[in-house]
Amino acid sequence: MKKVAYAADVRGLDADISQRGELEAVVARVGFAVARITMKMLSGAYGKRVYIEAGPGNNGEDARSAARFLSERGVKVIVKGIKDRDMGSIKEADLFIDGSFGVGINREFEPVKLPPHIPVLSVDVPSGLDADLGTLWGGCLAADVTATVGALKIGLLQNQGPLVSGKVEVALEDLYTSGTSVSLIEDTDVLEHLGEGDLYDHKWRHSVFVLAGSEGMFGAAELSANASYRLASGIVHLYYPSTPGGRMGVTLSPEIVRVGLDSLWAEPVIDAARHFKSTVIGPGLGRSLQLSNLVRRLLNNTEMPALLDADGIFALGDPARLRRIATSRNAPIVITPHEGEFNAFFEGSGVKVVRGEDRVKAAVRAAEMCGAIVLLKGSLTVVASPHGAAYLVGSGSSRLGVGGSGDVLSGVIGGLMARGVEPALASALGAHIHGRASSFLGGYSVRASDLIEGCVGWLSSLDKRWHRGLDVI
Ligand SMILES: NC(=O)C1=CN([C@@H]2O[C@H](COP(=O)(O)OP(=O)(O)OC[C@H]3O[C@@H](n4cnc5c(N)ncnc54)[C@H](O)[C@@H]3O)[C@@H](O)[C@H]2O)[C@@H](O)CC1
């Protein structure tokens, strides 16, 4: 996982560095790292021309420090302040280092207009980008590479941040040993936290109970149940409200046990669900009052981690009711809304996702309010826990924006929870795997049902032993 920081976290940690008298040494280390990345971008050093724009704060100090290392290696370096830009030298440069402002920008800034062929390396954050919100202070110099210091900044990952940051490299990952509660999921986390099956595994150890589907919406249930089955590698039972003539379609894996409910009487459903390791509720379920009652009673009377998506979230009613249910049971509840569902569910509570504002903070506040894990879907997916920590997932692509994609995600997470992965982490890893699947498949377009095989295919491509047998030859 990569640490992700707010500007306030960084200021606090930087103040500690200054207090310990280590600022000069840190600036030298940052300068060395920036110089190394510069030489990599230039494929060399001797005789190359680098123009550095250095601002009045520590961001400028980092850039000046890089200048010293580059000069020692034979790079022709010109360092200028923002107010004495030298356009003649800029035009002749092989690379432009942007050290104007970092996390300390606090008013509008007009960046230099660079000829398009000159690559830009930005120190910490592109100058003009708000390091928290990912919005722009007037203009912003878009970078080809951003060498961010100590930890990723949240603004690099949301709103306009990803559009102006280019390739982001974290320099000095060891700089901050504490102080951030937000992390970005990486591939190695999947390897680390998805354990190999042990010798004594059996299907009930990875079992998922799915309550989903209704007339006209059986596809959603099938996608969710199929994904659960493939990710849990155990057993899946799919319960659905049956209506005369309504039947599950042919795409449901034959291995999945299907149970049509003639009545929405809760007791038999609760009795059946208690045997499972996780439950997924909601895809295509429908929104009747009886169903809402069934969902709430199921949650109140079972103790396995539960994921609620789509109509499952609707069944919970509002954040206060969810809080009552979530805080009175022993296993966590995860809700997985997209922005529209999020704003509808939290309407009137003071929490809202708004473009241009901080979606991470919105999800964290929502989780604290409702006592459940909140997975807010989007190009930056946020998984927030009620105690304030958050995982971020940025592995997805626009290819995930297809009907049924969310149903697959619910099943993937249900499957990982059934494998014993802690629910907030299972949600984040599930979203990461789902995101990777969208690119792994290649081709012009992808169907939601393809994503299931994409998840399994991507996981299988990782260099990991997934199953253990007897080591006797
Ligand atoms: N202090 C430390 O220990 C470390 C600092 N680091 C670097 O230092 C940066 C933070 O340093 P600072 O807090 O000095 O912040 P900045 O270097 O971003 O600049 C802040 C200064 O610029 C002024 N300013 C802000 N917006 C302006 C505008 N539009 N026009 C003109 N002036 C403007 C502010 O009044 C302030 O004086 C980080 O982003 C990072 O690059 C890192 O190297 C890590 C260690």
The ligand as a Gaussian input file, in Angstrom:
#p B3LYP/6-31G(d) Opt

LIG

0 1
 N        9.516000      21.179000       5.184000
 C        9.894000      19.940000       4.981000
 O       10.397000      19.294000       5.864000
 C        9.708000      19.329000       3.662000
 C        9.168000      20.047000       2.592000
 N        8.975000      19.490000       1.393000
 C        8.599000      20.330000       0.225000
 O        8.101000      21.558000       0.657000
 C        6.821000      21.796000       0.146000
 C        6.042000      22.556000       1.130000
 O        6.791000      23.713000       1.425000
 P        6.096000      25.063000       1.816000
 O        5.184000      24.840000       2.947000
 O        7.189000      26.046000       1.966000
 O        5.160000      25.423000       0.597000
 P        5.480000      25.823000      -0.898000
 O        6.870000      25.536000      -1.252000
 O        4.427000      25.212000      -1.692000
 O        5.289000      27.414000      -0.952000
 C        4.685000      28.144000       0.037000
 C        5.078000      29.621000      -0.115000
 O        4.592000      30.145000      -1.320000
 C        3.720000      31.250000      -1.089000
 N        2.655000      31.170000      -2.088000
 C        1.616000      30.294000      -2.103000
 N        0.885000      30.467000      -3.218000
 C        1.462000      31.459000      -3.924000
 C        1.174000      32.079000      -5.179000
 N        0.147000      31.696000      -5.943000
 N        1.974000      33.051000      -5.605000
 C        3.043000      33.453000      -4.874000
 N        3.377000      32.910000      -3.680000
 C        2.586000      31.925000      -3.210000
 C        3.249000      31.073000       0.317000
 O        2.858000      32.278000       0.886000
 C        4.494000      30.479000       0.977000
 O        5.422000      31.479000       1.280000
 C        6.253000      20.456000      -0.165000
 O        5.249000      20.505000      -1.136000
 C        7.503000      19.731000      -0.611000
 O        7.770000      20.029000      -1.950000
 C        9.371000      18.137000       1.165000
 O       10.594000      18.189000       0.522000
 C        9.426000      17.301000       2.410000
 C       10.114000      17.937000       3.518000

